[in-house]
Amino acid sequence: MLPVDCEEITEMALDLKAASLMLDPIVSLVDSHYDTYKAPELRRVLEPLRNVAEKAELGIMALVHFNKDKGGDTSSKIAGSRAWTEVARAAIAVARMPQDEIDESDPDQFFEPRVNRVVVSQIKNNLGRLDLPNKTYTIDSKELTLDDGSKTSVGAIEWGPDTDISADQVISGSDKPKRIAGQAADIFLFVQDEYAASGLVVASQEVCNAFPEIRAEQVRSYLSRLVKLEKLERPTPGAFRPLQHNGEGS
């Protein structure tokens, strides 16, 4: 129980020559007299634990969960006080990435396996570099043969490709694509097709001429909105082209 047993943890860790201690979840191990939503009280719990790590040369990993709040940074989404991350030397966020939506026009997609991919990102690091990539992984099932010859299945991490999407973006929902529909979608597709065919930017007047049923001021309003949604870019006034992502295109 934290923090009252910290001295005993130090002694045990030294006796065992322990390398690490996992607290999962740490909030279940905090004495009920301490309010984990109040920073001063939580610090009185965590700082003795940090001293344990330093005296015993012990790596301590503590799991905490996110609350339902959508605003703020990742640290503010951790249930309880921000002291959880303020006292820690490093903090890592782990979040399940959203699955790709099924295209209902392609029935075969209903029978393809859905991948449950997880993203791992640094949110604090006082021990080393902060410019490391966001890692992804999936949990796969592996079959093992036991000493008695029987078999069992266990979960195993399969590391995947790095991603530009951080755990913070997934948690806040800012990774979700900005969707367009109706006349705005038609205008976007027109600009996309014209640019793909000619390689030249598309003038707003060309778009107005292509959609005579829509008032010119409304067409220009749609174009401006598509720029704000990061679907189009405006390299020069009155000229548009699809936004080039990841350095692709010209």
C-alpha positions as CSV (number, residue, x, y, z in Angstrom):
1,M,0.0,0.0,0.0
2,L,1.4,3.4,-1.0
3,P,3.0,5.3,0.4
4,V,3.3,3.5,3.7
5,D,5.1,0.4,2.4
6,C,7.7,2.3,0.3
7,E,10.6,1.6,2.7
8,E,9.8,-2.1,2.7
9,I,9.7,-2.1,-1.1
10,T,13.2,-0.6,-1.2
11,E,14.5,-3.3,1.1
12,M,12.9,-6.1,-0.8
13,A,14.0,-4.8,-4.2
14,L,17.6,-4.6,-3.0
15,D,17.5,-8.1,-1.5
16,L,16.1,-9.6,-4.7
17,K,18.3,-7.5,-6.9
18,A,15.0,-6.6,-8.7
19,A,15.2,-4.8,-12.0
20,S,11.6,-3.5,-12.3
21,L,8.3,-3.3,-10.5
22,M,4.9,-3.1,-12.3
23,L,2.0,-1.4,-10.6
24,D,-1.2,-2.3,-12.5
25,P,-3.2,-0.1,-11.9
26,I,-1.4,2.0,-9.4
27,V,-4.5,3.8,-8.2
28,S,-5.7,0.5,-6.6
29,L,-2.5,0.5,-4.5
30,V,-2.9,4.0,-3.1
31,D,-4.0,4.4,0.5
32,S,-7.7,5.5,0.6
33,H,-6.8,8.4,2.9
34,Y,-5.2,10.1,-0.1
35,D,-7.2,11.9,-2.7
36,T,-5.6,11.1,-6.1
37,Y,-7.5,14.1,-7.7
38,K,-5.6,16.6,-5.5
39,A,-2.0,17.2,-6.6
40,P,-0.5,17.9,-3.1
41,E,-1.9,14.6,-1.7
42,L,-0.9,12.6,-4.8
43,R,2.6,14.0,-4.6
44,R,2.9,12.7,-1.0
45,V,2.1,9.2,-2.5
46,L,4.3,9.3,-5.6
47,E,7.5,11.1,-4.4
48,P,8.3,8.4,-1.8
49,L,7.8,5.8,-4.6
50,R,10.2,7.8,-6.8
51,N,12.8,7.7,-4.0
52,V,12.4,3.9,-4.0
53,A,13.3,3.8,-7.7
54,E,16.4,5.9,-7.1
55,K,17.6,4.1,-3.9
56,A,17.0,0.6,-5.3
57,E,18.0,1.4,-8.9
58,L,14.6,0.0,-9.8
59,G,12.5,0.8,-12.9
60,I,8.9,1.4,-11.7
61,M,6.1,1.2,-14.3
62,A,2.7,2.3,-13.2
63,L,-0.5,2.0,-15.3
64,V,-3.2,4.7,-15.1
65,H,-6.3,5.1,-17.2
66,F,-7.7,8.0,-19.2
67,N,-10.9,9.8,-18.3
68,K,-13.7,10.7,-20.8
69,D,-12.6,14.3,-21.2
70,K,-12.1,15.4,-24.8
71,G,-10.3,18.7,-24.2
72,G,-6.7,19.4,-23.3
73,D,-3.6,17.5,-23.7
74,T,-3.0,13.8,-22.9
75,S,-1.7,14.6,-19.4
76,S,-5.0,16.3,-18.5
77,K,-7.0,13.2,-19.7
78,I,-5.4,10.9,-17.1
79,A,-7.9,10.1,-14.4
80,G,-7.0,12.1,-11.3
81,S,-4.4,14.8,-10.8
82,R,-1.8,15.9,-13.4
83,A,0.8,14.9,-10.7
84,W,0.7,11.4,-12.1
85,T,2.8,12.7,-15.0
86,E,4.5,15.6,-13.3
87,V,6.2,13.4,-10.7
88,A,7.1,10.6,-13.2
89,R,10.4,10.9,-15.1
90,A,8.7,9.6,-18.3
91,A,5.2,9.0,-19.5
92,I,3.9,6.9,-22.4
93,A,0.4,7.0,-23.8
94,V,-1.2,3.9,-25.3
95,A,-4.4,4.1,-27.3
96,R,-6.4,1.7,-29.6
97,M,-6.4,3.1,-33.2
98,P,-9.8,3.3,-34.9
99,Q,-10.5,0.6,-37.5
100,D,-10.9,1.6,-41.1
101,E,-14.5,2.0,-42.1
102,I,-16.0,-0.7,-44.3
103,D,-16.9,0.4,-47.8
104,E,-20.5,-0.9,-48.2
105,S,-20.1,-0.9,-52.0
106,D,-17.4,-3.5,-51.6
107,P,-19.0,-6.6,-50.1
108,D,-15.7,-8.5,-49.9
109,Q,-14.6,-6.1,-47.2
110,F,-17.1,-7.6,-44.8
111,F,-15.2,-10.9,-44.8
112,E,-11.7,-9.4,-44.4
113,P,-10.2,-9.6,-40.9
114,R,-10.3,-6.3,-39.0
115,V,-7.0,-5.3,-37.5
116,N,-7.0,-4.0,-33.9
117,R,-3.9,-1.8,-34.0
118,V,-2.6,0.1,-31.0
119,V,-0.4,3.2,-31.0
120,V,2.3,4.0,-28.4
121,S,3.6,7.6,-28.0
122,Q,5.8,9.5,-25.7
123,I,4.1,12.4,-23.8
124,K,7.0,13.1,-21.4
125,N,10.7,12.0,-21.2
126,N,13.2,13.5,-18.8
127,L,15.5,10.5,-19.4
128,G,16.3,10.8,-23.1
129,R,15.1,11.9,-26.6
130,L,11.7,13.2,-27.2
131,D,11.8,13.0,-31.1
132,L,11.1,9.3,-31.3
133,P,8.3,8.0,-33.6
134,N,4.9,6.7,-32.6
135,K,5.0,2.9,-32.6
136,T,2.2,0.6,-33.4
137,Y,1.5,-3.0,-32.4
138,T,-1.2,-5.7,-32.5
139,I,-1.8,-8.6,-30.2
140,D,-1.5,-11.9,-31.9
141,S,-2.2,-15.4,-30.7
142,K,0.8,-17.8,-30.4
143,E,0.7,-21.5,-29.6
144,L,3.3,-22.8,-27.1
145,T,4.2,-26.4,-26.2
146,L,4.5,-26.9,-22.5
147,D,6.9,-29.2,-20.7
148,D,4.3,-32.0,-20.4
149,G,3.7,-31.9,-24.2
150,S,0.4,-30.1,-24.0
151,K,-0.3,-26.9,-26.0
152,T,-1.6,-23.6,-25.0
153,S,-2.2,-20.2,-26.6
154,V,-0.8,-16.9,-25.3
155,G,-1.0,-13.3,-26.5
156,A,2.1,-11.9,-28.1
157,I,2.9,-8.3,-29.2
158,E,3.6,-8.0,-33.0
159,W,5.2,-4.6,-33.6
160,G,4.0,-2.9,-36.7
161,P,5.0,0.2,-38.8
162,D,5.6,3.7,-37.3
163,T,2.7,6.1,-37.7
164,D,2.3,9.9,-38.0
165,I,-0.8,9.6,-35.7
166,S,-0.1,10.0,-32.0
167,A,-1.9,8.5,-29.1
168,D,-3.0,12.0,-28.1
169,Q,-4.7,12.5,-31.5
170,V,-6.5,9.1,-31.2
171,I,-7.7,9.9,-27.7
172,S,-8.9,13.4,-28.6
173,G,-10.5,12.3,-31.8
174,S,-8.4,14.7,-34.0
175,D,-7.2,11.7,-36.1
176,K,-10.6,11.2,-37.6
177,P,-10.8,12.3,-41.2
178,K,-12.7,15.5,-42.0
179,R,-15.7,14.3,-44.1
180,I,-17.4,16.2,-46.9
181,A,-20.7,15.4,-48.7
182,G,-23.2,16.7,-51.2
183,Q,-22.3,19.7,-53.4
184,A,-19.0,20.3,-51.5
185,A,-17.9,16.7,-52.3
186,D,-18.9,17.1,-55.9
187,I,-16.8,20.3,-56.2
188,F,-13.8,18.6,-54.5
189,L,-14.0,15.7,-56.9
190,F,-14.1,18.1,-59.9
191,V,-11.0,19.9,-58.7
192,Q,-9.3,16.7,-58.0
193,D,-10.1,15.2,-61.4
194,E,-9.1,18.4,-63.3
195,Y,-5.8,18.7,-61.5
196,A,-5.0,15.0,-62.1
197,A,-5.8,15.4,-65.8
198,S,-3.8,18.6,-66.4
199,G,-1.4,19.1,-63.5
200,L,-2.6,22.7,-63.4
201,V,-4.4,24.5,-60.6
202,V,-8.1,25.0,-61.1
203,A,-9.5,28.6,-61.2
204,S,-12.6,29.3,-59.1
205,Q,-14.3,30.5,-62.3
206,E,-13.7,27.1,-63.9
207,V,-15.5,25.5,-61.0
208,C,-18.4,28.0,-61.2
209,N,-18.7,27.2,-64.9
210,A,-18.8,23.5,-64.2
211,F,-21.7,23.9,-61.7
212,P,-24.1,26.5,-63.2
213,E,-26.9,25.2,-60.9
214,I,-25.0,26.5,-57.9
215,R,-24.7,30.3,-57.3
216,A,-21.1,31.5,-57.8
217,E,-20.8,32.9,-54.3
218,Q,-21.9,29.5,-52.9
219,V,-19.3,27.7,-55.1
220,R,-16.6,30.0,-53.7
221,S,-17.8,29.4,-50.2
222,Y,-17.5,25.7,-50.7
223,L,-14.0,26.1,-52.0
224,S,-13.0,28.1,-49.0
225,R,-14.5,25.5,-46.7
226,L,-12.6,22.7,-48.5
227,V,-9.4,24.7,-47.9
228,K,-10.2,24.9,-44.1
229,L,-11.0,21.2,-44.1
230,E,-7.5,20.6,-45.6
231,K,-9.0,18.9,-48.7
232,L,-7.8,21.7,-51.1
233,E,-5.1,24.2,-51.0
234,R,-5.0,27.7,-52.5
235,P,-1.5,28.3,-53.9
236,T,-2.5,31.6,-55.4
237,P,-5.7,33.7,-55.0
238,G,-8.6,32.2,-56.9
239,A,-6.7,29.0,-57.8
240,F,-7.1,25.6,-56.2
241,R,-5.7,22.1,-56.2
242,P,-6.0,19.0,-54.0
243,L,-3.9,19.3,-50.8
244,Q,-0.7,17.3,-51.3
245,H,0.0,15.0,-48.3
246,N,3.3,13.6,-47.2
247,G,5.2,15.5,-49.8
248,E,3.6,13.6,-52.7
249,G,2.7,15.4,-56.0
250,S,3.8,18.8,-57.1
